[in-house]
Amino acid sequence: MSARALMSVALGAAAVGGLAWLGTVLSPFHLRVGLSIFLSAGMAIGWYILGGFARYYSFGHTVFVGVGAFAAALTLQTWRFDGWVLQVATGVGAAMAASAVLAAVIALPILRLRGHYFTIAMLAVALVCAEAASAFPVFRGSIGLTLPDVAPPSVRPERFFYWMSLGAVTLAVAVAALIARARLGYGLFAIREDEDAAQMLGVPTTRCKVLAFLASGTITGLMGALYALNLGYITTDSVFRGALSLDMIVNSLVGGMGSLFGPLVGAVVMTLLTKVMLGDFLEYHLAITGLIVVAIVFLAPDGLLGLAEKAWRRVRGGNAGGGADPR
Amino acid sequence: MSAPILVAEGITRRFGQLAAVADVSFAVAERTVTSLIGPNGAGKSTIFNLLTGYVPLTGGRIAFRGTRIDGLATHRIARLGVARAFQIARPFRGLSVRDNVKVGALYGRDGPRDVAAATERGLRLAGLEAVAERPAAELTIGQLRRMEVARAIAARPDLLLADEPLAGLNPTESDEVLASLRGLVGEGMTVLLVEHDMPAVMKVSDRVLVLDAGRLIADGRPEDVTRDPRVIEAYLGAEAP
């Protein structure tokens, strides 16, 4: 491992440790804010593994949140275990497995499509799955499903889910960072830049996209399970929400598509802005999100991190460093 | 002459009524520079597209080291050891020069072995060490062309398909690229070259194939080909003595 990689791991571990400690001192309200940020960031990272690395924009990634949430709810209703460890492991495991299976089944047909066609096809997949969750009585999507309270009695639920979702987002970032440094990551970056040229250099483009899609879907499904466990009660409308797909994309765009920090920064900024500062104007939430997206596209096409980098270069005078970081 | 590394038999590609390449057969000997020349529209780039599997054949067969490769996916042909440097450079603009070359090394013939060494070798042979950390988007045309070659070299191919590597270069840069192509042959590689610069072709090639309107009209040593009356008529025309 290089010195730089070791440094990143150490800084990351320190950040996670600090956030975990914050979980012991924050008020319930702030714990809920943290929890929202983590869930949002985890989903955005999941989306970014395909959307950011390969620039294959999925407009239907909420399908994995939904499938993960339903898989967790249905398994926990069928098998009632005692003890939070077993309950969480069952729910989360089922969610990840179901998302991985769904991703595997749709990957080959859907990843033969490029660009806008893939984007639209994912939108259709999400709509079809949402309809299925509502229409087939076995899923009980229109009536709703109750999830057991998995938090141990000794820990406040918001604190428990704060830590759980911090753990999940840490896992998501670790997986994404490993992919970015691995051979697969370089394959995905090559696809992002020029898919035909990548193929001619020997990059097995379909296999790369399928693997990224599997990782992306599984991580998003994991976040879906935690989302559902935290809500305690889900319906089709609450977990197969177009707004969730939109949030994953918006968080990545707002933060910046240049590195893994983009979706993280975006999730922090957008959650604070739309859920906390504008908490009293919930009915305008989507309108405000839309305005922010428009503003970002015009004023900061490379996201907040891109803007910060430009400012930093100006301060440092000209092209400081200048290396292109594909991550 | 050593054994042929590539054999094309009666390869044909039709686009509707038009035969872009019609019943062309040739063999490329190992460790040589073979040039494919011909007027614009003669089918040179189409032949490269056929050899790399980017465009499927409508007739004929292609064997690489005795194995049929027609019908294989592009990336599989690349993994067998056929690399292509594009006529118009197709850099991964958002990546650094080093990472561009690294993609070639990671997905090249032997898979991800000695990636760092293969990357450095590509950068060194193409003379790009000084700009290795720069984003590819900032390179000049000449540097981009060299990066194409570096990327292809890093893939450790047995056969390099170089599509007009000299176009747009000044004489000094051209000589550098020609020298590096000969250097690659010295290291055991085989080069199939498409090039318009006739003096360069005559200087660097062991063998020359001449295409006209999708058909092969001459195949031989450079000095013989230039004396072939059909070649003079079809291609060299006014320039012939």
Boltz contact constraints between the chains, C-beta under 6 A:
constraints:
  - contact:
      token1: [A, 183]
      token2: [B, 106]
      max_distance: 6.0
  - contact:
      token1: [A, 183]
      token2: [B, 112]
      max_distance: 6.0
  - contact:
      token1: [A, 186]
      token2: [B, 103]
      max_distance: 6.0
  - contact:
      token1: [A, 186]
      token2: [B, 106]
      max_distance: 6.0
  - contact:
      token1: [A, 189]
      token2: [B, 95]
      max_distance: 6.0
  - contact:
      token1: [A, 190]
      token2: [B, 92]
      max_distance: 6.0
  - contact:
      token1: [A, 190]
      token2: [B, 103]
      max_distance: 6.0
  - contact:
      token1: [A, 193]
      token2: [B, 92]
      max_distance: 6.0
  - contact:
      token1: [A, 193]
      token2: [B, 93]
      max_distance: 6.0
  - contact:
      token1: [A, 193]
      token2: [B, 94]
      max_distance: 6.0
  - contact:
      token1: [A, 194]
      token2: [B, 90]
      max_distance: 6.0
  - contact:
      token1: [A, 197]
      token2: [B, 90]
      max_distance: 6.0
  - contact:
      token1: [A, 199]
      token2: [B, 74]
      max_distance: 6.0
  - contact:
      token1: [A, 199]
      token2: [B, 75]
      max_distance: 6.0
  - contact:
      token1: [A, 200]
      token2: [B, 52]
      max_distance: 6.0
  - contact:
      token1: [A, 200]
      token2: [B, 74]
      max_distance: 6.0
  - contact:
      token1: [A, 200]
      token2: [B, 84]
      max_distance: 6.0
  - contact:
      token1: [A, 201]
      token2: [B, 103]
      max_distance: 6.0
  - contact:
      token1: [A, 201]
      token2: [B, 104]
      max_distance: 6.0
  - contact:
      token1: [A, 201]
      token2: [B, 107]
      max_distance: 6.0
  - contact:
      token1: [A, 202]
      token2: [B, 75]
      max_distance: 6.0
  - contact:
      token1: [A, 202]
      token2: [B, 78]
      max_distance: 6.0
  - contact:
      token1: [A, 202]
      token2: [B, 79]
      max_distance: 6.0
  - contact:
      token1: [A, 202]
      token2: [B, 107]
      max_distance: 6.0
  - contact:
      token1: [A, 202]
      token2: [B, 108]
      max_distance: 6.0
  - contact:
      token1: [A, 203]
      token2: [B, 75]
      max_distance: 6.0
  - contact:
      token1: [A, 203]
      token2: [B, 107]
      max_distance: 6.0
  - contact:
      token1: [A, 204]
      token2: [B, 75]
      max_distance: 6.0
  - contact:
      token1: [A, 323]
      token2: [B, 96]
      max_distance: 6.0
  - contact:
      token1: [A, 323]
      token2: [B, 133]
      max_distance: 6.0
  - contact:
      token1: [A, 324]
      token2: [B, 95]
      max_distance: 6.0
  - contact:
      token1: [A, 324]
      token2: [B, 96]
      max_distance: 6.0
  - contact:
      token1: [A, 324]
      token2: [B, 135]
      max_distance: 6.0
  - contact:
      token1: [A, 326]
      token2: [B, 95]
      max_distance: 6.0
  - contact:
      token1: [A, 326]
      token2: [B, 99]
      max_distance: 6.0
